[in-house]
Amino acid sequence: MTQNKATIHIAFLGPKGSYSHIAAMKYAHYYFGKFIECSCQNFQDIFFLVETQKAEYGILPIENSNSGFIEEVCNLLSKTHLMLIGNITIPIQHHILVKNNQISLNKIKIIYSHPQPVQQCSKFLKKNSNLKILLCASSAVAIKKVAFLNQPNIAALGSIQGGEYYGLQPLLLPQIISNHPYNSTRFVIVKNTNF
Ligand SMILES: O=C(O)C(=O)C[C@]1(C(=O)O)C=C[C@@H](O)C=C1
């Protein structure tokens, strides 16, 4: 079903290539066709854009199959008058993204990541405790940082699709680093009913 009106805006945790961006594109493809991307630096900004009618919709990760409910989002949802109008679940496949995937894991010293992928890959990271983890506002921020720094021994946790936006490649080994091979996250879509 596509909505027959001017192109809508969807606010998501960005930049491009975040899991939230991928979920927004999938949702928009089903329901709206084209949409204007409103990339946000944090979850609060997503609520702000929709509450102030700068974006018709917001998309937020609420629950991961492995790490459970995303507390910050649940707290923000409990304080908003925005309406929950739908949800979408997407598979989340984390990879170790590097500038050049000819490098082996034992050469990598630093991993940039959003806290959620760290939780969802906790077993792998515990086994490789030599890796220093630096937290970022989203997986796409982590990917952008690694692309910008352009050093062989740093990596980001994120999706292959996210890596492609910024020219990063997935390490071939290990390929599956999530605690559970069938990792998925459910996102909710919020709307301001005054629109
Ligand atoms: O960091 C991202 O790319 C996000 O979109 C955030 C987020 C989250 O907060 O849960 C979304 C889905 C995945 O579970 C991992 C991270």
The ligand as an SDF file (V2000), in Angstrom:
LIG
                    3D

 16 16  0  0  0  0  0  0  0  0999 V2000
   23.6340    1.9280   15.2350 O   0  0  0  0  0  0  0  0  0  0  0  0
   22.7660    1.8040   14.3320 C   0  0  0  0  0  0  0  0  0  0  0  0
   23.0660    1.6380   13.1460 O   0  0  0  0  0  0  0  0  0  0  0  0
   21.3550    1.8760   14.6970 C   0  0  0  0  0  0  0  0  0  0  0  0
   20.5060    2.0720   13.8430 O   0  0  0  0  0  0  0  0  0  0  0  0
   20.9720    1.6510   16.1480 C   0  0  0  0  0  0  0  0  0  0  0  0
   20.6880    0.1920   16.5160 C   0  0  0  0  0  0  0  0  0  0  0  0
   20.0980    0.1300   17.9650 C   0  0  0  0  0  0  0  0  0  0  0  0
   20.1490    1.0800   18.7030 O   0  0  0  0  0  0  0  0  0  0  0  0
   19.5960   -0.9670   18.3190 O   0  0  0  0  0  0  0  0  0  0  0  0
   19.6810   -0.3910   15.6050 C   0  0  0  0  0  0  0  0  0  0  0  0
   19.6660   -1.7210   15.3100 C   0  0  0  0  0  0  0  0  0  0  0  0
   20.7280   -2.6500   15.7690 C   0  0  0  0  0  0  0  0  0  0  0  0
   20.1790   -3.4170   16.8110 O   0  0  0  0  0  0  0  0  0  0  0  0
   21.9200   -1.9390   16.2910 C   0  0  0  0  0  0  0  0  0  0  0  0
   21.9130   -0.6070   16.5410 C   0  0  0  0  0  0  0  0  0  0  0  0
  1  2  2  0
  2  3  1  0
  2  4  1  0
  4  5  2  0
  4  6  1  0
  6  7  1  0
  7  8  1  0
  7 11  1  0
  7 16  1  0
  8  9  2  0
  8 10  1  0
 11 12  2  0
 12 13  1  0
 13 14  1  0
 13 15  1  0
 15 16  2  0
M  END
$$$$
